[in-house]
Amino acid sequence: MSKVIVVGQGYVGLPVAVRAAEAGFDVIGFDVDATKVKRLAAGESFIEDIDDDRLGAVLRSGRYRPSADASDLHGFDVAVISVPTPLTEGVPDLTFIESAAASLAPFVSPGCTVILESTTYPGSTEELVAPILEAASGLIPGQDFHLGYSPERIDPGNQTWTFETTPKIVSGVTPASLDAVQGFFDQLVDTTVPVSGPKEAELAKLLENTFRHVNIALVNELARFANDLDIDIWEAIEAADSKPFGFMKFTPGPGVGGHCLPIDPSYLSWRVRRSLGHTFRFVELANDVNEHMPSYVVERVAAALNERRLAVRGQRVLLLGLSYKKNTGDPREAPSRHIIKNLLQLGAEVHAVDPHVVAEQVPAGVQVVDLSAEELAQAAITILVVDHDVFDTELIVGSAQHVLDCRNVLEGPNVEVL
């Protein structure tokens, strides 16, 4: 049976590794975080999409083994790189990709396949990964071994479009490499979508998220203007959505979070600026609008308290939802973090409720509490940041003094929507 290495065992890599093991491959889930590896080896998943039962099943089968030992990378047939690609001071940080490629390079052998999955700028596979692999192995990508790019499309918490059911874009540096990449993922997902080369696949991923980023920024800015003009933006959006063609519904919110929207479009903007000397104005504008939404939420909080002759300083503010996305515990780049920072700077006492987010990922200065009538009543204002299904909406409306609803899911005389 073929040996598969998945480098990176986070939100993207772990689902790939588990699915490959379920498909019958012998899988090493490699990660440099030894603590994470120990938790996985003990059958403890930290990702909602892979529960402990599913993880335990592939561990017991012997087809999945987490490891932090680089010697376990030897003899692979397929290697998938699924590591983070953050921004550092607005510049793409590719050190994780470079490190992963350098770790795999000594073990590259004739006929093997290396696939980059991490979101990155167009050209990364051929300009960054290929030279690293070639330099250490002495083998030529596309000639001696296969190399390709297949962007991740993980949507945490989505029960309809899972890793298996979401179409997977695949590419290769040569037609033979494309065949190898597609042949691998054909065994893991329902549908693969081949494109002519890695650059097209890399751009497709950035296009998907830039499209969402720009349209969310549009409705976020409209929401701010509509509030000042005393117009119900939510009703206007629903009315527009009745059009059966030429419109796609996006809704306002307290900001954007996760890896994709706050970061991925900036990779494209950076590439355009670096290679062509142009500014990608749509991305720059969307970044400006969406990055300021948490501050706008705090402005609305201050205004609501001011109507009751209260200052933010010294008031208890209750946040409902700390993750970036409904029904998940993923706090990466969550708007709540920026809302909390601003509230604390203004002197507020911040309490928060989110049963999905583990304690060590809660921002400093926040008291985590359970959702109760007492907590709601004692808060001068409650902010519904994320509309988790576990939140009792009747309890919130019935017990809170005042609610700023950032998701338009509550109704009552004490509720105002974003």
C-alpha positions as CSV (number, residue, x, y, z in Angstrom):
1,M,0.0,0.0,0.0
2,S,1.2,3.5,-0.9
3,K,2.7,5.6,1.9
4,V,1.3,9.2,2.2
5,I,2.9,12.0,4.2
6,V,0.7,15.0,5.2
7,V,2.8,17.8,6.6
8,G,0.8,19.9,8.9
9,Q,-2.0,18.5,11.1
10,G,-4.2,21.5,11.6
11,Y,-7.6,22.4,10.2
12,V,-6.6,21.5,6.6
13,G,-4.0,18.7,7.1
14,L,-5.8,16.5,9.6
15,P,-8.9,16.0,7.4
16,V,-6.7,15.1,4.5
17,A,-4.7,12.6,6.5
18,V,-7.7,11.0,8.1
19,R,-9.5,10.7,4.8
20,A,-6.4,9.2,3.1
21,A,-6.2,6.6,5.9
22,E,-9.8,5.8,5.5
23,A,-9.2,5.3,1.7
24,G,-6.6,2.7,2.5
25,F,-3.3,4.6,2.4
26,D,-0.6,4.2,5.1
27,V,-0.5,7.8,6.4
28,I,2.0,9.7,8.5
29,G,0.5,12.9,9.9
30,F,3.6,15.0,10.4
31,D,3.7,18.1,12.5
32,V,6.5,19.9,14.2
33,D,4.3,20.6,17.2
34,A,5.1,17.7,19.5
35,T,2.2,18.5,21.9
36,K,-0.3,18.4,19.0
37,V,1.1,15.1,17.9
38,K,0.8,13.6,21.4
39,R,-2.9,14.7,21.5
40,L,-3.6,13.1,18.2
41,A,-1.8,9.9,19.1
42,A,-4.0,9.7,22.2
43,G,-7.1,10.0,20.0
44,E,-7.9,13.5,21.0
45,S,-9.0,15.7,18.0
46,F,-9.0,19.5,18.3
47,I,-11.0,20.0,15.1
48,E,-14.8,19.7,14.9
49,D,-14.7,18.2,11.4
50,I,-12.8,15.2,12.7
51,D,-14.3,13.9,15.9
52,D,-12.6,11.6,18.4
53,D,-14.4,8.5,17.1
54,R,-13.3,9.0,13.5
55,L,-9.7,9.8,14.6
56,G,-9.7,6.8,16.9
57,A,-10.9,4.5,14.1
58,V,-8.0,5.3,11.8
59,L,-5.5,5.1,14.7
60,R,-6.8,1.6,15.5
61,S,-6.6,0.6,11.9
62,G,-2.8,1.3,12.0
63,R,-3.1,3.3,8.8
64,Y,-2.7,6.7,10.5
65,R,0.2,7.6,12.7
66,P,0.9,11.2,13.9
67,S,4.6,12.0,14.2
68,A,7.0,14.9,14.9
69,D,10.1,12.8,13.9
70,A,11.5,13.8,10.5
71,S,12.9,10.3,9.9
72,D,9.3,9.1,9.4
73,L,9.2,11.0,6.2
74,H,11.3,8.5,4.3
75,G,10.0,6.3,1.5
76,F,6.8,8.3,0.7
77,D,4.9,7.9,-2.5
78,V,2.7,11.0,-2.0
79,A,3.4,14.0,0.2
80,V,0.9,16.8,0.8
81,I,2.0,20.1,2.3
82,S,-0.8,21.6,4.4
83,V,0.9,24.2,6.6
84,P,-0.1,27.8,7.6
85,T,0.7,30.8,5.4
86,P,0.1,33.8,7.7
87,L,0.8,37.5,7.0
88,T,3.6,39.1,8.9
89,E,3.4,42.9,8.9
90,G,1.3,42.7,5.7
91,V,3.8,40.5,3.9
92,P,3.2,36.8,3.1
93,D,5.1,34.6,5.5
94,L,6.2,31.5,3.5
95,T,8.6,30.1,6.1
96,F,6.3,27.2,6.9
97,I,6.1,26.2,3.3
98,E,9.8,26.5,2.9
99,S,10.5,24.5,6.0
100,A,8.0,21.7,5.0
101,A,9.6,21.5,1.5
102,A,13.1,21.4,3.0
103,S,12.0,18.6,5.4
104,L,10.6,16.5,2.5
105,A,13.4,17.2,0.0
106,P,16.0,14.6,1.2
107,F,13.3,11.9,0.9
108,V,12.1,12.8,-2.6
109,S,12.6,9.7,-4.8
110,P,11.9,9.0,-8.5
111,G,8.2,8.6,-9.3
112,C,6.9,10.1,-6.0
113,T,4.4,12.9,-5.9
114,V,4.5,16.2,-3.9
115,I,1.4,18.3,-3.6
116,L,1.2,21.8,-2.1
117,E,-2.2,22.6,-0.5
118,S,-1.4,25.7,1.5
119,T,-2.9,29.0,0.2
120,T,-0.3,31.1,-1.3
121,Y,0.5,33.5,-4.2
122,P,0.4,32.4,-7.8
123,G,3.8,31.0,-8.7
124,S,4.7,29.5,-5.3
125,T,4.7,25.9,-6.4
126,E,7.1,26.4,-9.3
127,E,9.1,29.3,-8.0
128,L,9.4,28.4,-4.3
129,V,8.7,24.7,-3.7
130,A,10.2,23.2,-6.9
131,P,13.8,24.6,-6.4
132,I,13.9,23.5,-2.8
133,L,12.9,20.0,-3.7
134,E,15.3,19.8,-6.6
135,A,18.3,21.3,-4.8
136,A,18.3,18.7,-2.0
137,S,17.1,15.6,-4.0
138,G,19.0,16.2,-7.3
139,L,15.8,15.2,-9.1
140,I,13.9,17.4,-11.5
141,P,10.2,18.2,-10.8
142,G,7.9,17.0,-13.6
143,Q,10.6,14.8,-15.0
144,D,11.9,12.6,-12.2
145,F,9.0,13.1,-9.8
146,H,5.6,14.7,-9.8
147,L,4.7,18.1,-8.4
148,G,1.4,19.9,-8.2
149,Y,-0.9,22.3,-6.4
150,S,-4.4,21.6,-5.1
151,P,-5.8,24.4,-3.0
152,E,-7.7,23.5,0.2
153,R,-11.4,24.3,0.4
154,I,-12.1,23.4,4.0
155,D,-15.1,25.1,5.5
156,P,-15.1,24.3,9.2
157,G,-18.4,23.1,10.6
158,N,-20.1,22.8,7.2
159,Q,-22.0,19.5,7.3
160,T,-23.1,19.7,3.7
161,W,-19.9,20.6,1.9
162,T,-17.3,18.5,3.6
163,F,-13.7,17.7,2.5
164,E,-15.1,14.7,0.6
165,T,-18.1,16.4,-1.1
166,T,-16.5,19.7,-2.1
167,P,-15.0,19.6,-5.6
168,K,-11.2,19.7,-5.4
169,I,-9.1,21.7,-7.9
170,V,-6.0,19.8,-9.0
171,S,-3.0,20.8,-11.1
172,G,0.5,19.7,-12.0
173,V,3.7,21.1,-13.4
174,T,3.4,18.7,-16.3
175,P,0.5,16.6,-17.7
176,A,2.0,13.5,-16.0
177,S,2.1,15.4,-12.7
178,L,-1.5,16.5,-13.1
179,D,-2.5,12.8,-13.6
180,A,-0.6,11.8,-10.5
181,V,-2.2,14.6,-8.3
182,Q,-5.7,14.0,-9.7
183,G,-5.3,10.2,-9.3
184,F,-4.5,10.6,-5.6
185,F,-7.4,13.0,-4.8
186,D,-9.8,11.0,-6.9
187,Q,-9.5,8.4,-4.2
188,L,-10.3,10.9,-1.4
189,V,-13.1,13.2,-2.8
190,D,-16.2,12.9,-4.9
191,T,-15.1,15.3,-7.7
192,T,-11.8,16.7,-8.9
193,V,-11.5,19.7,-11.2
194,P,-8.3,19.7,-13.3
195,V,-6.7,23.0,-14.5
196,S,-3.8,23.5,-16.8
197,G,-1.2,24.5,-14.3
198,P,-0.3,25.4,-10.7
199,K,-0.6,29.2,-11.2
200,E,-4.2,28.8,-12.4
201,A,-5.0,26.7,-9.4
202,E,-3.3,29.1,-7.0
203,L,-5.1,32.0,-8.5
204,A,-8.5,30.2,-8.4
205,K,-8.1,29.8,-4.6
206,L,-7.3,33.5,-4.1
207,L,-10.1,34.5,-6.5
208,E,-12.7,32.5,-4.5
209,N,-11.8,34.3,-1.3
210,T,-11.3,37.7,-2.8
211,F,-14.8,37.5,-4.3
212,R,-16.2,36.9,-0.9
213,H,-14.0,39.5,0.8
214,V,-15.0,42.3,-1.6
215,N,-18.7,41.5,-1.4
216,I,-18.7,41.3,2.4
217,A,-17.0,44.6,2.5
218,L,-19.7,46.1,0.2
219,V,-22.5,45.1,2.5
220,N,-20.6,46.0,5.6
221,E,-20.1,49.6,4.3
222,L,-23.7,49.7,3.2
223,A,-24.8,48.7,6.7
224,R,-22.9,51.6,8.2
225,F,-24.5,54.1,5.8
226,A,-27.9,52.5,6.1
227,N,-27.8,52.9,9.8
228,D,-27.0,56.6,9.6
229,L,-29.8,57.0,7.0
230,D,-32.3,55.1,9.2
231,I,-32.7,52.3,6.6
232,D,-33.1,48.6,7.4
233,I,-30.2,47.1,5.5
234,W,-31.3,43.6,6.4
235,E,-34.7,44.1,4.8
236,A,-33.1,45.6,1.7
237,I,-30.8,42.6,1.3
238,E,-33.7,40.1,1.7
239,A,-35.7,42.1,-0.9
240,A,-32.7,42.1,-3.3
241,D,-32.3,38.4,-2.8
242,S,-35.8,37.8,-4.3
243,K,-34.2,38.4,-7.7
244,P,-33.6,34.9,-9.2
245,F,-30.6,36.0,-11.3
246,G,-27.8,38.5,-11.2
247,F,-27.6,38.8,-7.4
248,M,-25.8,36.8,-4.7
249,K,-26.7,37.3,-1.1
250,F,-24.0,38.5,1.4
251,T,-24.8,39.9,4.8
252,P,-23.1,42.4,7.2
253,G,-21.2,41.3,10.2
254,P,-18.7,42.4,12.9
255,G,-15.8,41.7,10.7
256,V,-14.2,38.8,8.9
257,G,-12.1,36.0,10.5
258,G,-10.4,32.7,9.9
259,H,-7.4,32.3,7.6
260,C,-9.1,32.9,4.3
261,L,-10.8,36.3,4.2
262,P,-8.5,38.4,6.4
263,I,-5.3,37.0,4.8
264,D,-5.7,35.3,1.4
265,P,-6.8,38.3,-0.7
266,S,-3.7,40.1,0.6
267,Y,-1.5,37.4,-0.9
268,L,-3.0,38.3,-4.3
269,S,-2.6,42.0,-3.7
270,W,1.0,41.5,-2.6
271,R,1.8,39.5,-5.7
272,V,0.3,42.1,-8.0
273,R,2.2,44.9,-6.3
274,R,5.5,43.1,-6.2
275,S,5.4,41.7,-9.8
276,L,3.5,44.4,-11.7
277,G,3.9,47.5,-9.5
278,H,0.2,48.0,-9.4
279,T,-2.2,48.4,-6.4
280,F,-5.1,45.9,-6.3
281,R,-7.5,48.6,-5.3
282,F,-10.5,46.3,-4.7
283,V,-8.6,44.2,-2.1
284,E,-7.1,47.3,-0.4
285,L,-10.5,48.9,-0.1
286,A,-12.1,45.7,1.1
287,N,-9.3,45.2,3.7
288,D,-9.9,48.8,5.0
289,V,-13.7,48.3,5.3
290,N,-13.6,44.8,6.9
291,E,-10.7,45.6,9.3
292,H,-12.6,48.5,10.7
293,M,-15.9,46.6,11.4
294,P,-14.9,45.6,14.9
295,S,-14.2,49.2,15.8
296,Y,-17.6,50.1,14.3
297,V,-19.2,47.5,16.6
298,V,-17.6,49.2,19.6
299,E,-18.8,52.6,18.3
300,R,-22.3,51.3,18.2
301,V,-21.9,49.9,21.8
302,A,-20.7,53.3,23.0
303,A,-23.6,55.0,21.3
304,A,-26.2,52.6,22.8
305,L,-24.8,53.1,26.3
306,N,-24.7,56.8,25.8
307,E,-28.4,56.8,25.0
308,R,-28.8,55.5,28.5
309,R,-26.4,58.1,29.9
310,L,-23.7,55.4,30.5
311,A,-20.1,55.5,29.7
312,V,-18.3,52.4,28.4
313,R,-15.7,52.7,31.2
314,G,-16.7,50.6,34.2
315,Q,-19.6,48.9,32.4
316,R,-19.9,45.1,32.1
317,V,-20.2,44.0,28.4
318,L,-21.1,40.5,27.5
319,L,-19.9,39.0,24.3
320,L,-21.7,36.0,22.8
321,G,-19.4,34.1,20.5
322,L,-15.5,34.2,20.3
323,S,-14.9,32.1,17.3
324,Y,-14.8,33.5,13.8
325,K,-17.6,31.2,12.5
326,K,-20.9,29.8,13.6
327,N,-20.9,26.4,15.4
328,T,-17.1,26.1,15.4
329,G,-14.3,26.7,17.9
330,D,-11.9,28.2,15.5
331,P,-10.7,31.6,16.8
332,R,-8.2,32.5,14.1
333,E,-8.4,36.2,13.3
334,A,-11.9,36.4,14.9
335,P,-13.5,39.8,15.0
336,S,-14.2,39.2,18.7
337,R,-10.5,39.6,19.5
338,H,-10.5,43.2,18.1
339,I,-13.8,44.0,19.7
340,I,-12.5,42.8,23.1
341,K,-9.2,44.8,22.7
342,N,-11.1,48.0,22.0
343,L,-13.6,47.5,24.9
344,L,-10.8,46.8,27.3
345,Q,-8.9,49.9,26.2
346,L,-12.1,51.9,26.9
347,G,-12.2,50.5,30.4
348,A,-15.1,48.0,30.0
349,E,-15.4,44.8,32.1
350,V,-15.6,42.1,29.4
351,H,-17.4,38.8,30.0
352,A,-17.8,36.2,27.2
353,V,-19.7,33.1,26.4
354,D,-18.5,30.5,23.8
355,P,-18.7,26.8,24.6
356,H,-16.9,25.9,21.4
357,V,-13.7,27.8,22.1
358,V,-11.2,26.2,24.6
359,A,-10.0,28.3,27.5
360,E,-6.4,28.7,26.3
361,Q,-7.6,30.4,23.2
362,V,-9.6,33.1,25.0
363,P,-8.0,36.6,24.9
364,A,-6.5,37.9,28.1
365,G,-8.6,40.1,30.2
366,V,-11.8,38.3,29.5
367,Q,-13.9,36.4,32.0
368,V,-15.5,33.4,30.5
369,V,-19.0,32.6,31.8
370,D,-22.0,30.4,31.1
371,L,-25.0,31.9,29.4
372,S,-27.5,32.6,32.1
373,A,-30.3,35.0,32.9
374,E,-28.2,36.5,35.7
375,E,-25.2,37.1,33.4
376,L,-27.4,38.7,30.7
377,A,-29.2,40.9,33.3
378,Q,-26.0,42.1,34.9
379,A,-24.4,43.2,31.6
380,A,-25.1,46.8,30.6
381,I,-25.1,45.6,27.0
382,T,-24.8,42.2,25.3
383,I,-23.2,41.8,21.8
384,L,-24.2,38.8,19.8
385,V,-21.0,38.4,17.7
386,V,-21.5,34.8,16.5
387,D,-24.9,33.1,16.3
388,H,-24.0,29.6,17.6
389,D,-27.0,27.2,17.6
390,V,-26.4,26.5,21.3
391,F,-27.4,30.0,22.3
392,D,-30.9,30.3,23.7
393,T,-32.3,33.2,21.8
394,E,-35.4,33.5,23.9
395,L,-33.2,33.6,27.1
396,I,-31.1,36.4,25.5
397,V,-34.0,38.6,24.5
398,G,-35.9,37.9,27.7
399,S,-33.0,38.6,30.1
400,A,-30.6,41.1,28.5
401,Q,-30.8,44.8,29.2
402,H,-29.9,45.7,25.7
403,V,-28.5,43.7,22.8
404,L,-26.5,44.6,19.7
405,D,-27.2,41.8,17.3
406,C,-24.4,41.5,14.7
407,R,-26.1,38.6,12.9
408,N,-29.8,39.7,12.7
409,V,-31.2,36.6,14.4
410,L,-32.9,38.3,17.4
411,E,-36.2,40.2,17.8
412,G,-37.4,42.3,20.7
413,P,-37.7,45.9,22.0
414,N,-34.3,45.6,23.6
415,V,-32.5,44.5,20.4
416,E,-30.8,46.6,17.8
417,V,-29.2,45.1,14.7
418,L,-25.9,46.0,13.2
